[in-house]
Amino acid sequence: YDHTSTNGDFWSPSLGITYTLLEKTILRAYAARGFNTPPLFDTFGDGFFSLANPDLRQEEVWSYSAGVETSAAGFIWFKATGFLHYIRDVISSEEISPGVFTFINSGRQRRQGVEAELRTVPLFHTSLMAGFAFIDAKDRDTGLRIPNVPRHTWDVGIDYSDSDILRGSLRGHYVWWNAEGSLNARYKAMIWDLNLSKRFFENGDTALEAFFTAHNLFNGSQYLDGLFPNPRRWFEGGVRWRF
């Protein structure tokens, strides 16, 4: 139970169950009710081109999922999940006079799809991973596909872990945004991040290590709105002392 002083109260029940089908295979099912509270500006803030709506309510979602997780193949761990989300009281903008907008609760949406991920067991301290998600987002009143919602996403990577030498990971992330042309989106490139760390000292609960990260390693462009492009290549590094 959540009580808010801005947009009312909300109950969020949930129920989950797992079943061990085989020694290394598990079936899962889950159902839950959830909410999304509007930003304070949408409820109380007036701007040059917008008016607040103090009667704005939370978005409500009923979410269902079911899937399987297994390592029966021995050298690969695999997980797949199907999901279905029913959303109502969707928060959207409405033009109330030329160039002036307010935010309202309107419409219903359905988002359904599947997620899958796998990882190999380490071989010479090295393992591979991959993940995929497909989302079908539609307006339940019009039947039209909703733009500016990811249609599918991909994750790939390689991990290396040898505590005596080095630990590192290379990750690639891609999103197909299904964006409206007016947004001038860019999402043909996969964004890669490189993480490295080296432990120099460890004694009980005390450890000292150096780390280095390269974000957007290949200067890729991946963003939904041309007004807010993703950062170019950038780096960070430092020392961690655990005690």
N, C-alpha and C positions, 0 to 999 in steps of 0.2 A: 504494500500500500504506500503510495507516494502522495504527500500533501504539498501543493505549491501555492504560494500567495499570489501568483500571477495568472495561472491558466487552469485552476481547478485541481481536482484530485483524481487519482487513477489507481485501479486495481490491476495487478499483473500476475495472474496465476500461471503456473508452468508445470509440466509433467514430462518426465523422461524415463526411458526404459532401455536396458541392454540385455542381450541374450547371447550366451556363449554357444555358438553353433558347433564349432569344432575347437580343438585345443588352441589353435592360433587364429581363429576367425570369430569375430564379434558382430552381431547385428545391433543397430541402434535405431531408436525412434524418439521424437521429441515434439512437443506442442507447447506454445507459449503465447501469451498476450503481452504486448509492449506498447510503448508510446514514444513520441518525439515532441519535446517541448519547444514551442516557437522561440526564436531569439527575442530578447527583451525589446529591441528596437521595433520589431514588427508589432508588438503589443502596445508599447508606450511611447515610442519615439516618432516625432514629426520631423521630416526633412523638407528640403526645397521641392522635392518631387514625390513625396510620399506622406500619407496620413496614417497614424496609428489606429489599430483596431483593438480596443480593450476587451472585446468579447471573443477574441481569438482562442480557440481550443487546441489541445494537443492532437497531433496525428495519432491514429490508433492502428495497430497492426496485429493480426492473428497470424502466427508463423508455425508452419509444420515442416518437419524434415524426417528423412529416414535414410539409412545407408548401411554400409558394411566396411569393416576394417579387418585386414588379414595380413599375415606374414607366412602363410602356408607354403609359399614358393621357396622359402628358405633364404634367398639372397635379396629379396625385395619386400619392403613393407608398402602396402597399398591401401588407400582409403577412398571411398566414393560416397557422395551424399546427394540426394535429390531434395529440393526445397520448394516450398510454396508459401508466398506471403500475400495476405489480403489486407489492403490498406484503405482506410476511409478517413474522412475529414482531412483530406490532403491540403496542405498549405500552399496557396498559389497567389499570384498578384492579380489585381483587377484594376483596370483604368476607370476612375470615377469622374474625371474631367480631363480635357486635353493635356497630356504630359504629367498628370498627377495620378499616383497609384496608391492602393491600399492592399493589405494582405487579408485573405479570407480562407475559410475552410470550405472546400468544394471538391466534389468528385471522388471517385473510387479508383484504385489501381490494383492490378495483380502482377506480382513479380514471381516468376518461377524459373527453375533451371536446375543445373547440376554442377557439382564441384568434384574434382578428382585430384589426388596427389599421390606421389610415390617417392620412395627413397631407397637407394641400394645400401646394402651392408658395406662397411668400410673394407677396402682392399688396398693394402700398402698405405694405410692411413687416409685413404681418399674415398669419398662417397659422392654420388650424384643425386640430385633431386629435381623434381618437376611438378608443376601444379597447373590446373586449368579450371576455369569457371565459365559457364554460359548462362546468361540472364535474358529472359524474355519478359520485357516490361510493357504492359498494355493498359490503356484506359478501359475500365470495366463498363463505362457508359457508352463510349463511342466505338470500342474495339480497335482503336488505332494504337500503333506502337508509340511509346513515349520517347521522344528524343532526349539527347544529353544524359542518357543513362548508359553505363558500360554494357556493351553487347556481349563481349567476351574478354577475358584476361588470361595472361600467361605468366608463369614464373618458372625460371630455370636456374640451376646453380650447381656449383661444385664446392665441396668442403674438403679441407685438408687439416688434420689434427694430429700432431706429434708433439707431445709436451716437452720433449727434449730438444726439438729443433724450432718448430714454428706452427702456429695455427692460423688458418686463413679461410676466407670464403669469397667467392665471386657470385653475385646474384644479378639476374636480369629480370626486369619487370616490364610487361607490356599491357596496355589497355586500348581496346577499340571502343571509342567513346560514342559512336553513332550521333555525332554532333550536328546541330543546325549550321548551315553554311554561313549565317550571319555572325557566328561567334569567331570565325577565323581560327578554328582549332588546328592543332598539329599533333598527330599521333601515329606517324609511320615508324618512328624509331623505338627501339627497346632501350630502357634506361638501365645501365649497369653500375653496380656499386662493388668496390673491392675493400675487404676488411682484412687486416693483418695484425697479429699480436705475437709477442715473444716474451716468455717468462724468464726472468734473470735470477730470481731468488724465491725460494719457498721453504718455510719452516713452520710446520703445524698450521695454525690459522693465519699466518703472516705470509704475504706474497707480494712481489714487486714485478710488474710487467710494463712493457712499452706497447703502444698500439698506434696504428696508422689506418686511415680510411680515405679513400678517394670516391667521392660522390659524383654520379653522372660521368663515369670514366671517359666515355667517348663523345661527350658534348651533344647528346641527343636532345631533340625537342619533342616533348610529349605533354600536351595540356589541352584542356577543354575550351578555355576562353582566351582569346588573343590579348585581352587586357591583363591577364595574369599568367605569363609564361613561366615555365619551370626554371629553376636556377641552372646556370651553366655548370661546367666542371668546377668542383671546389674540394678542398682537402682539410683534414683535421688530424691531429696526432697529439700524443701526450704520454703520460706515465700514470699508471694506476697502482696505488698502494693499498692492499687489503690487510686489515688487522682486526 
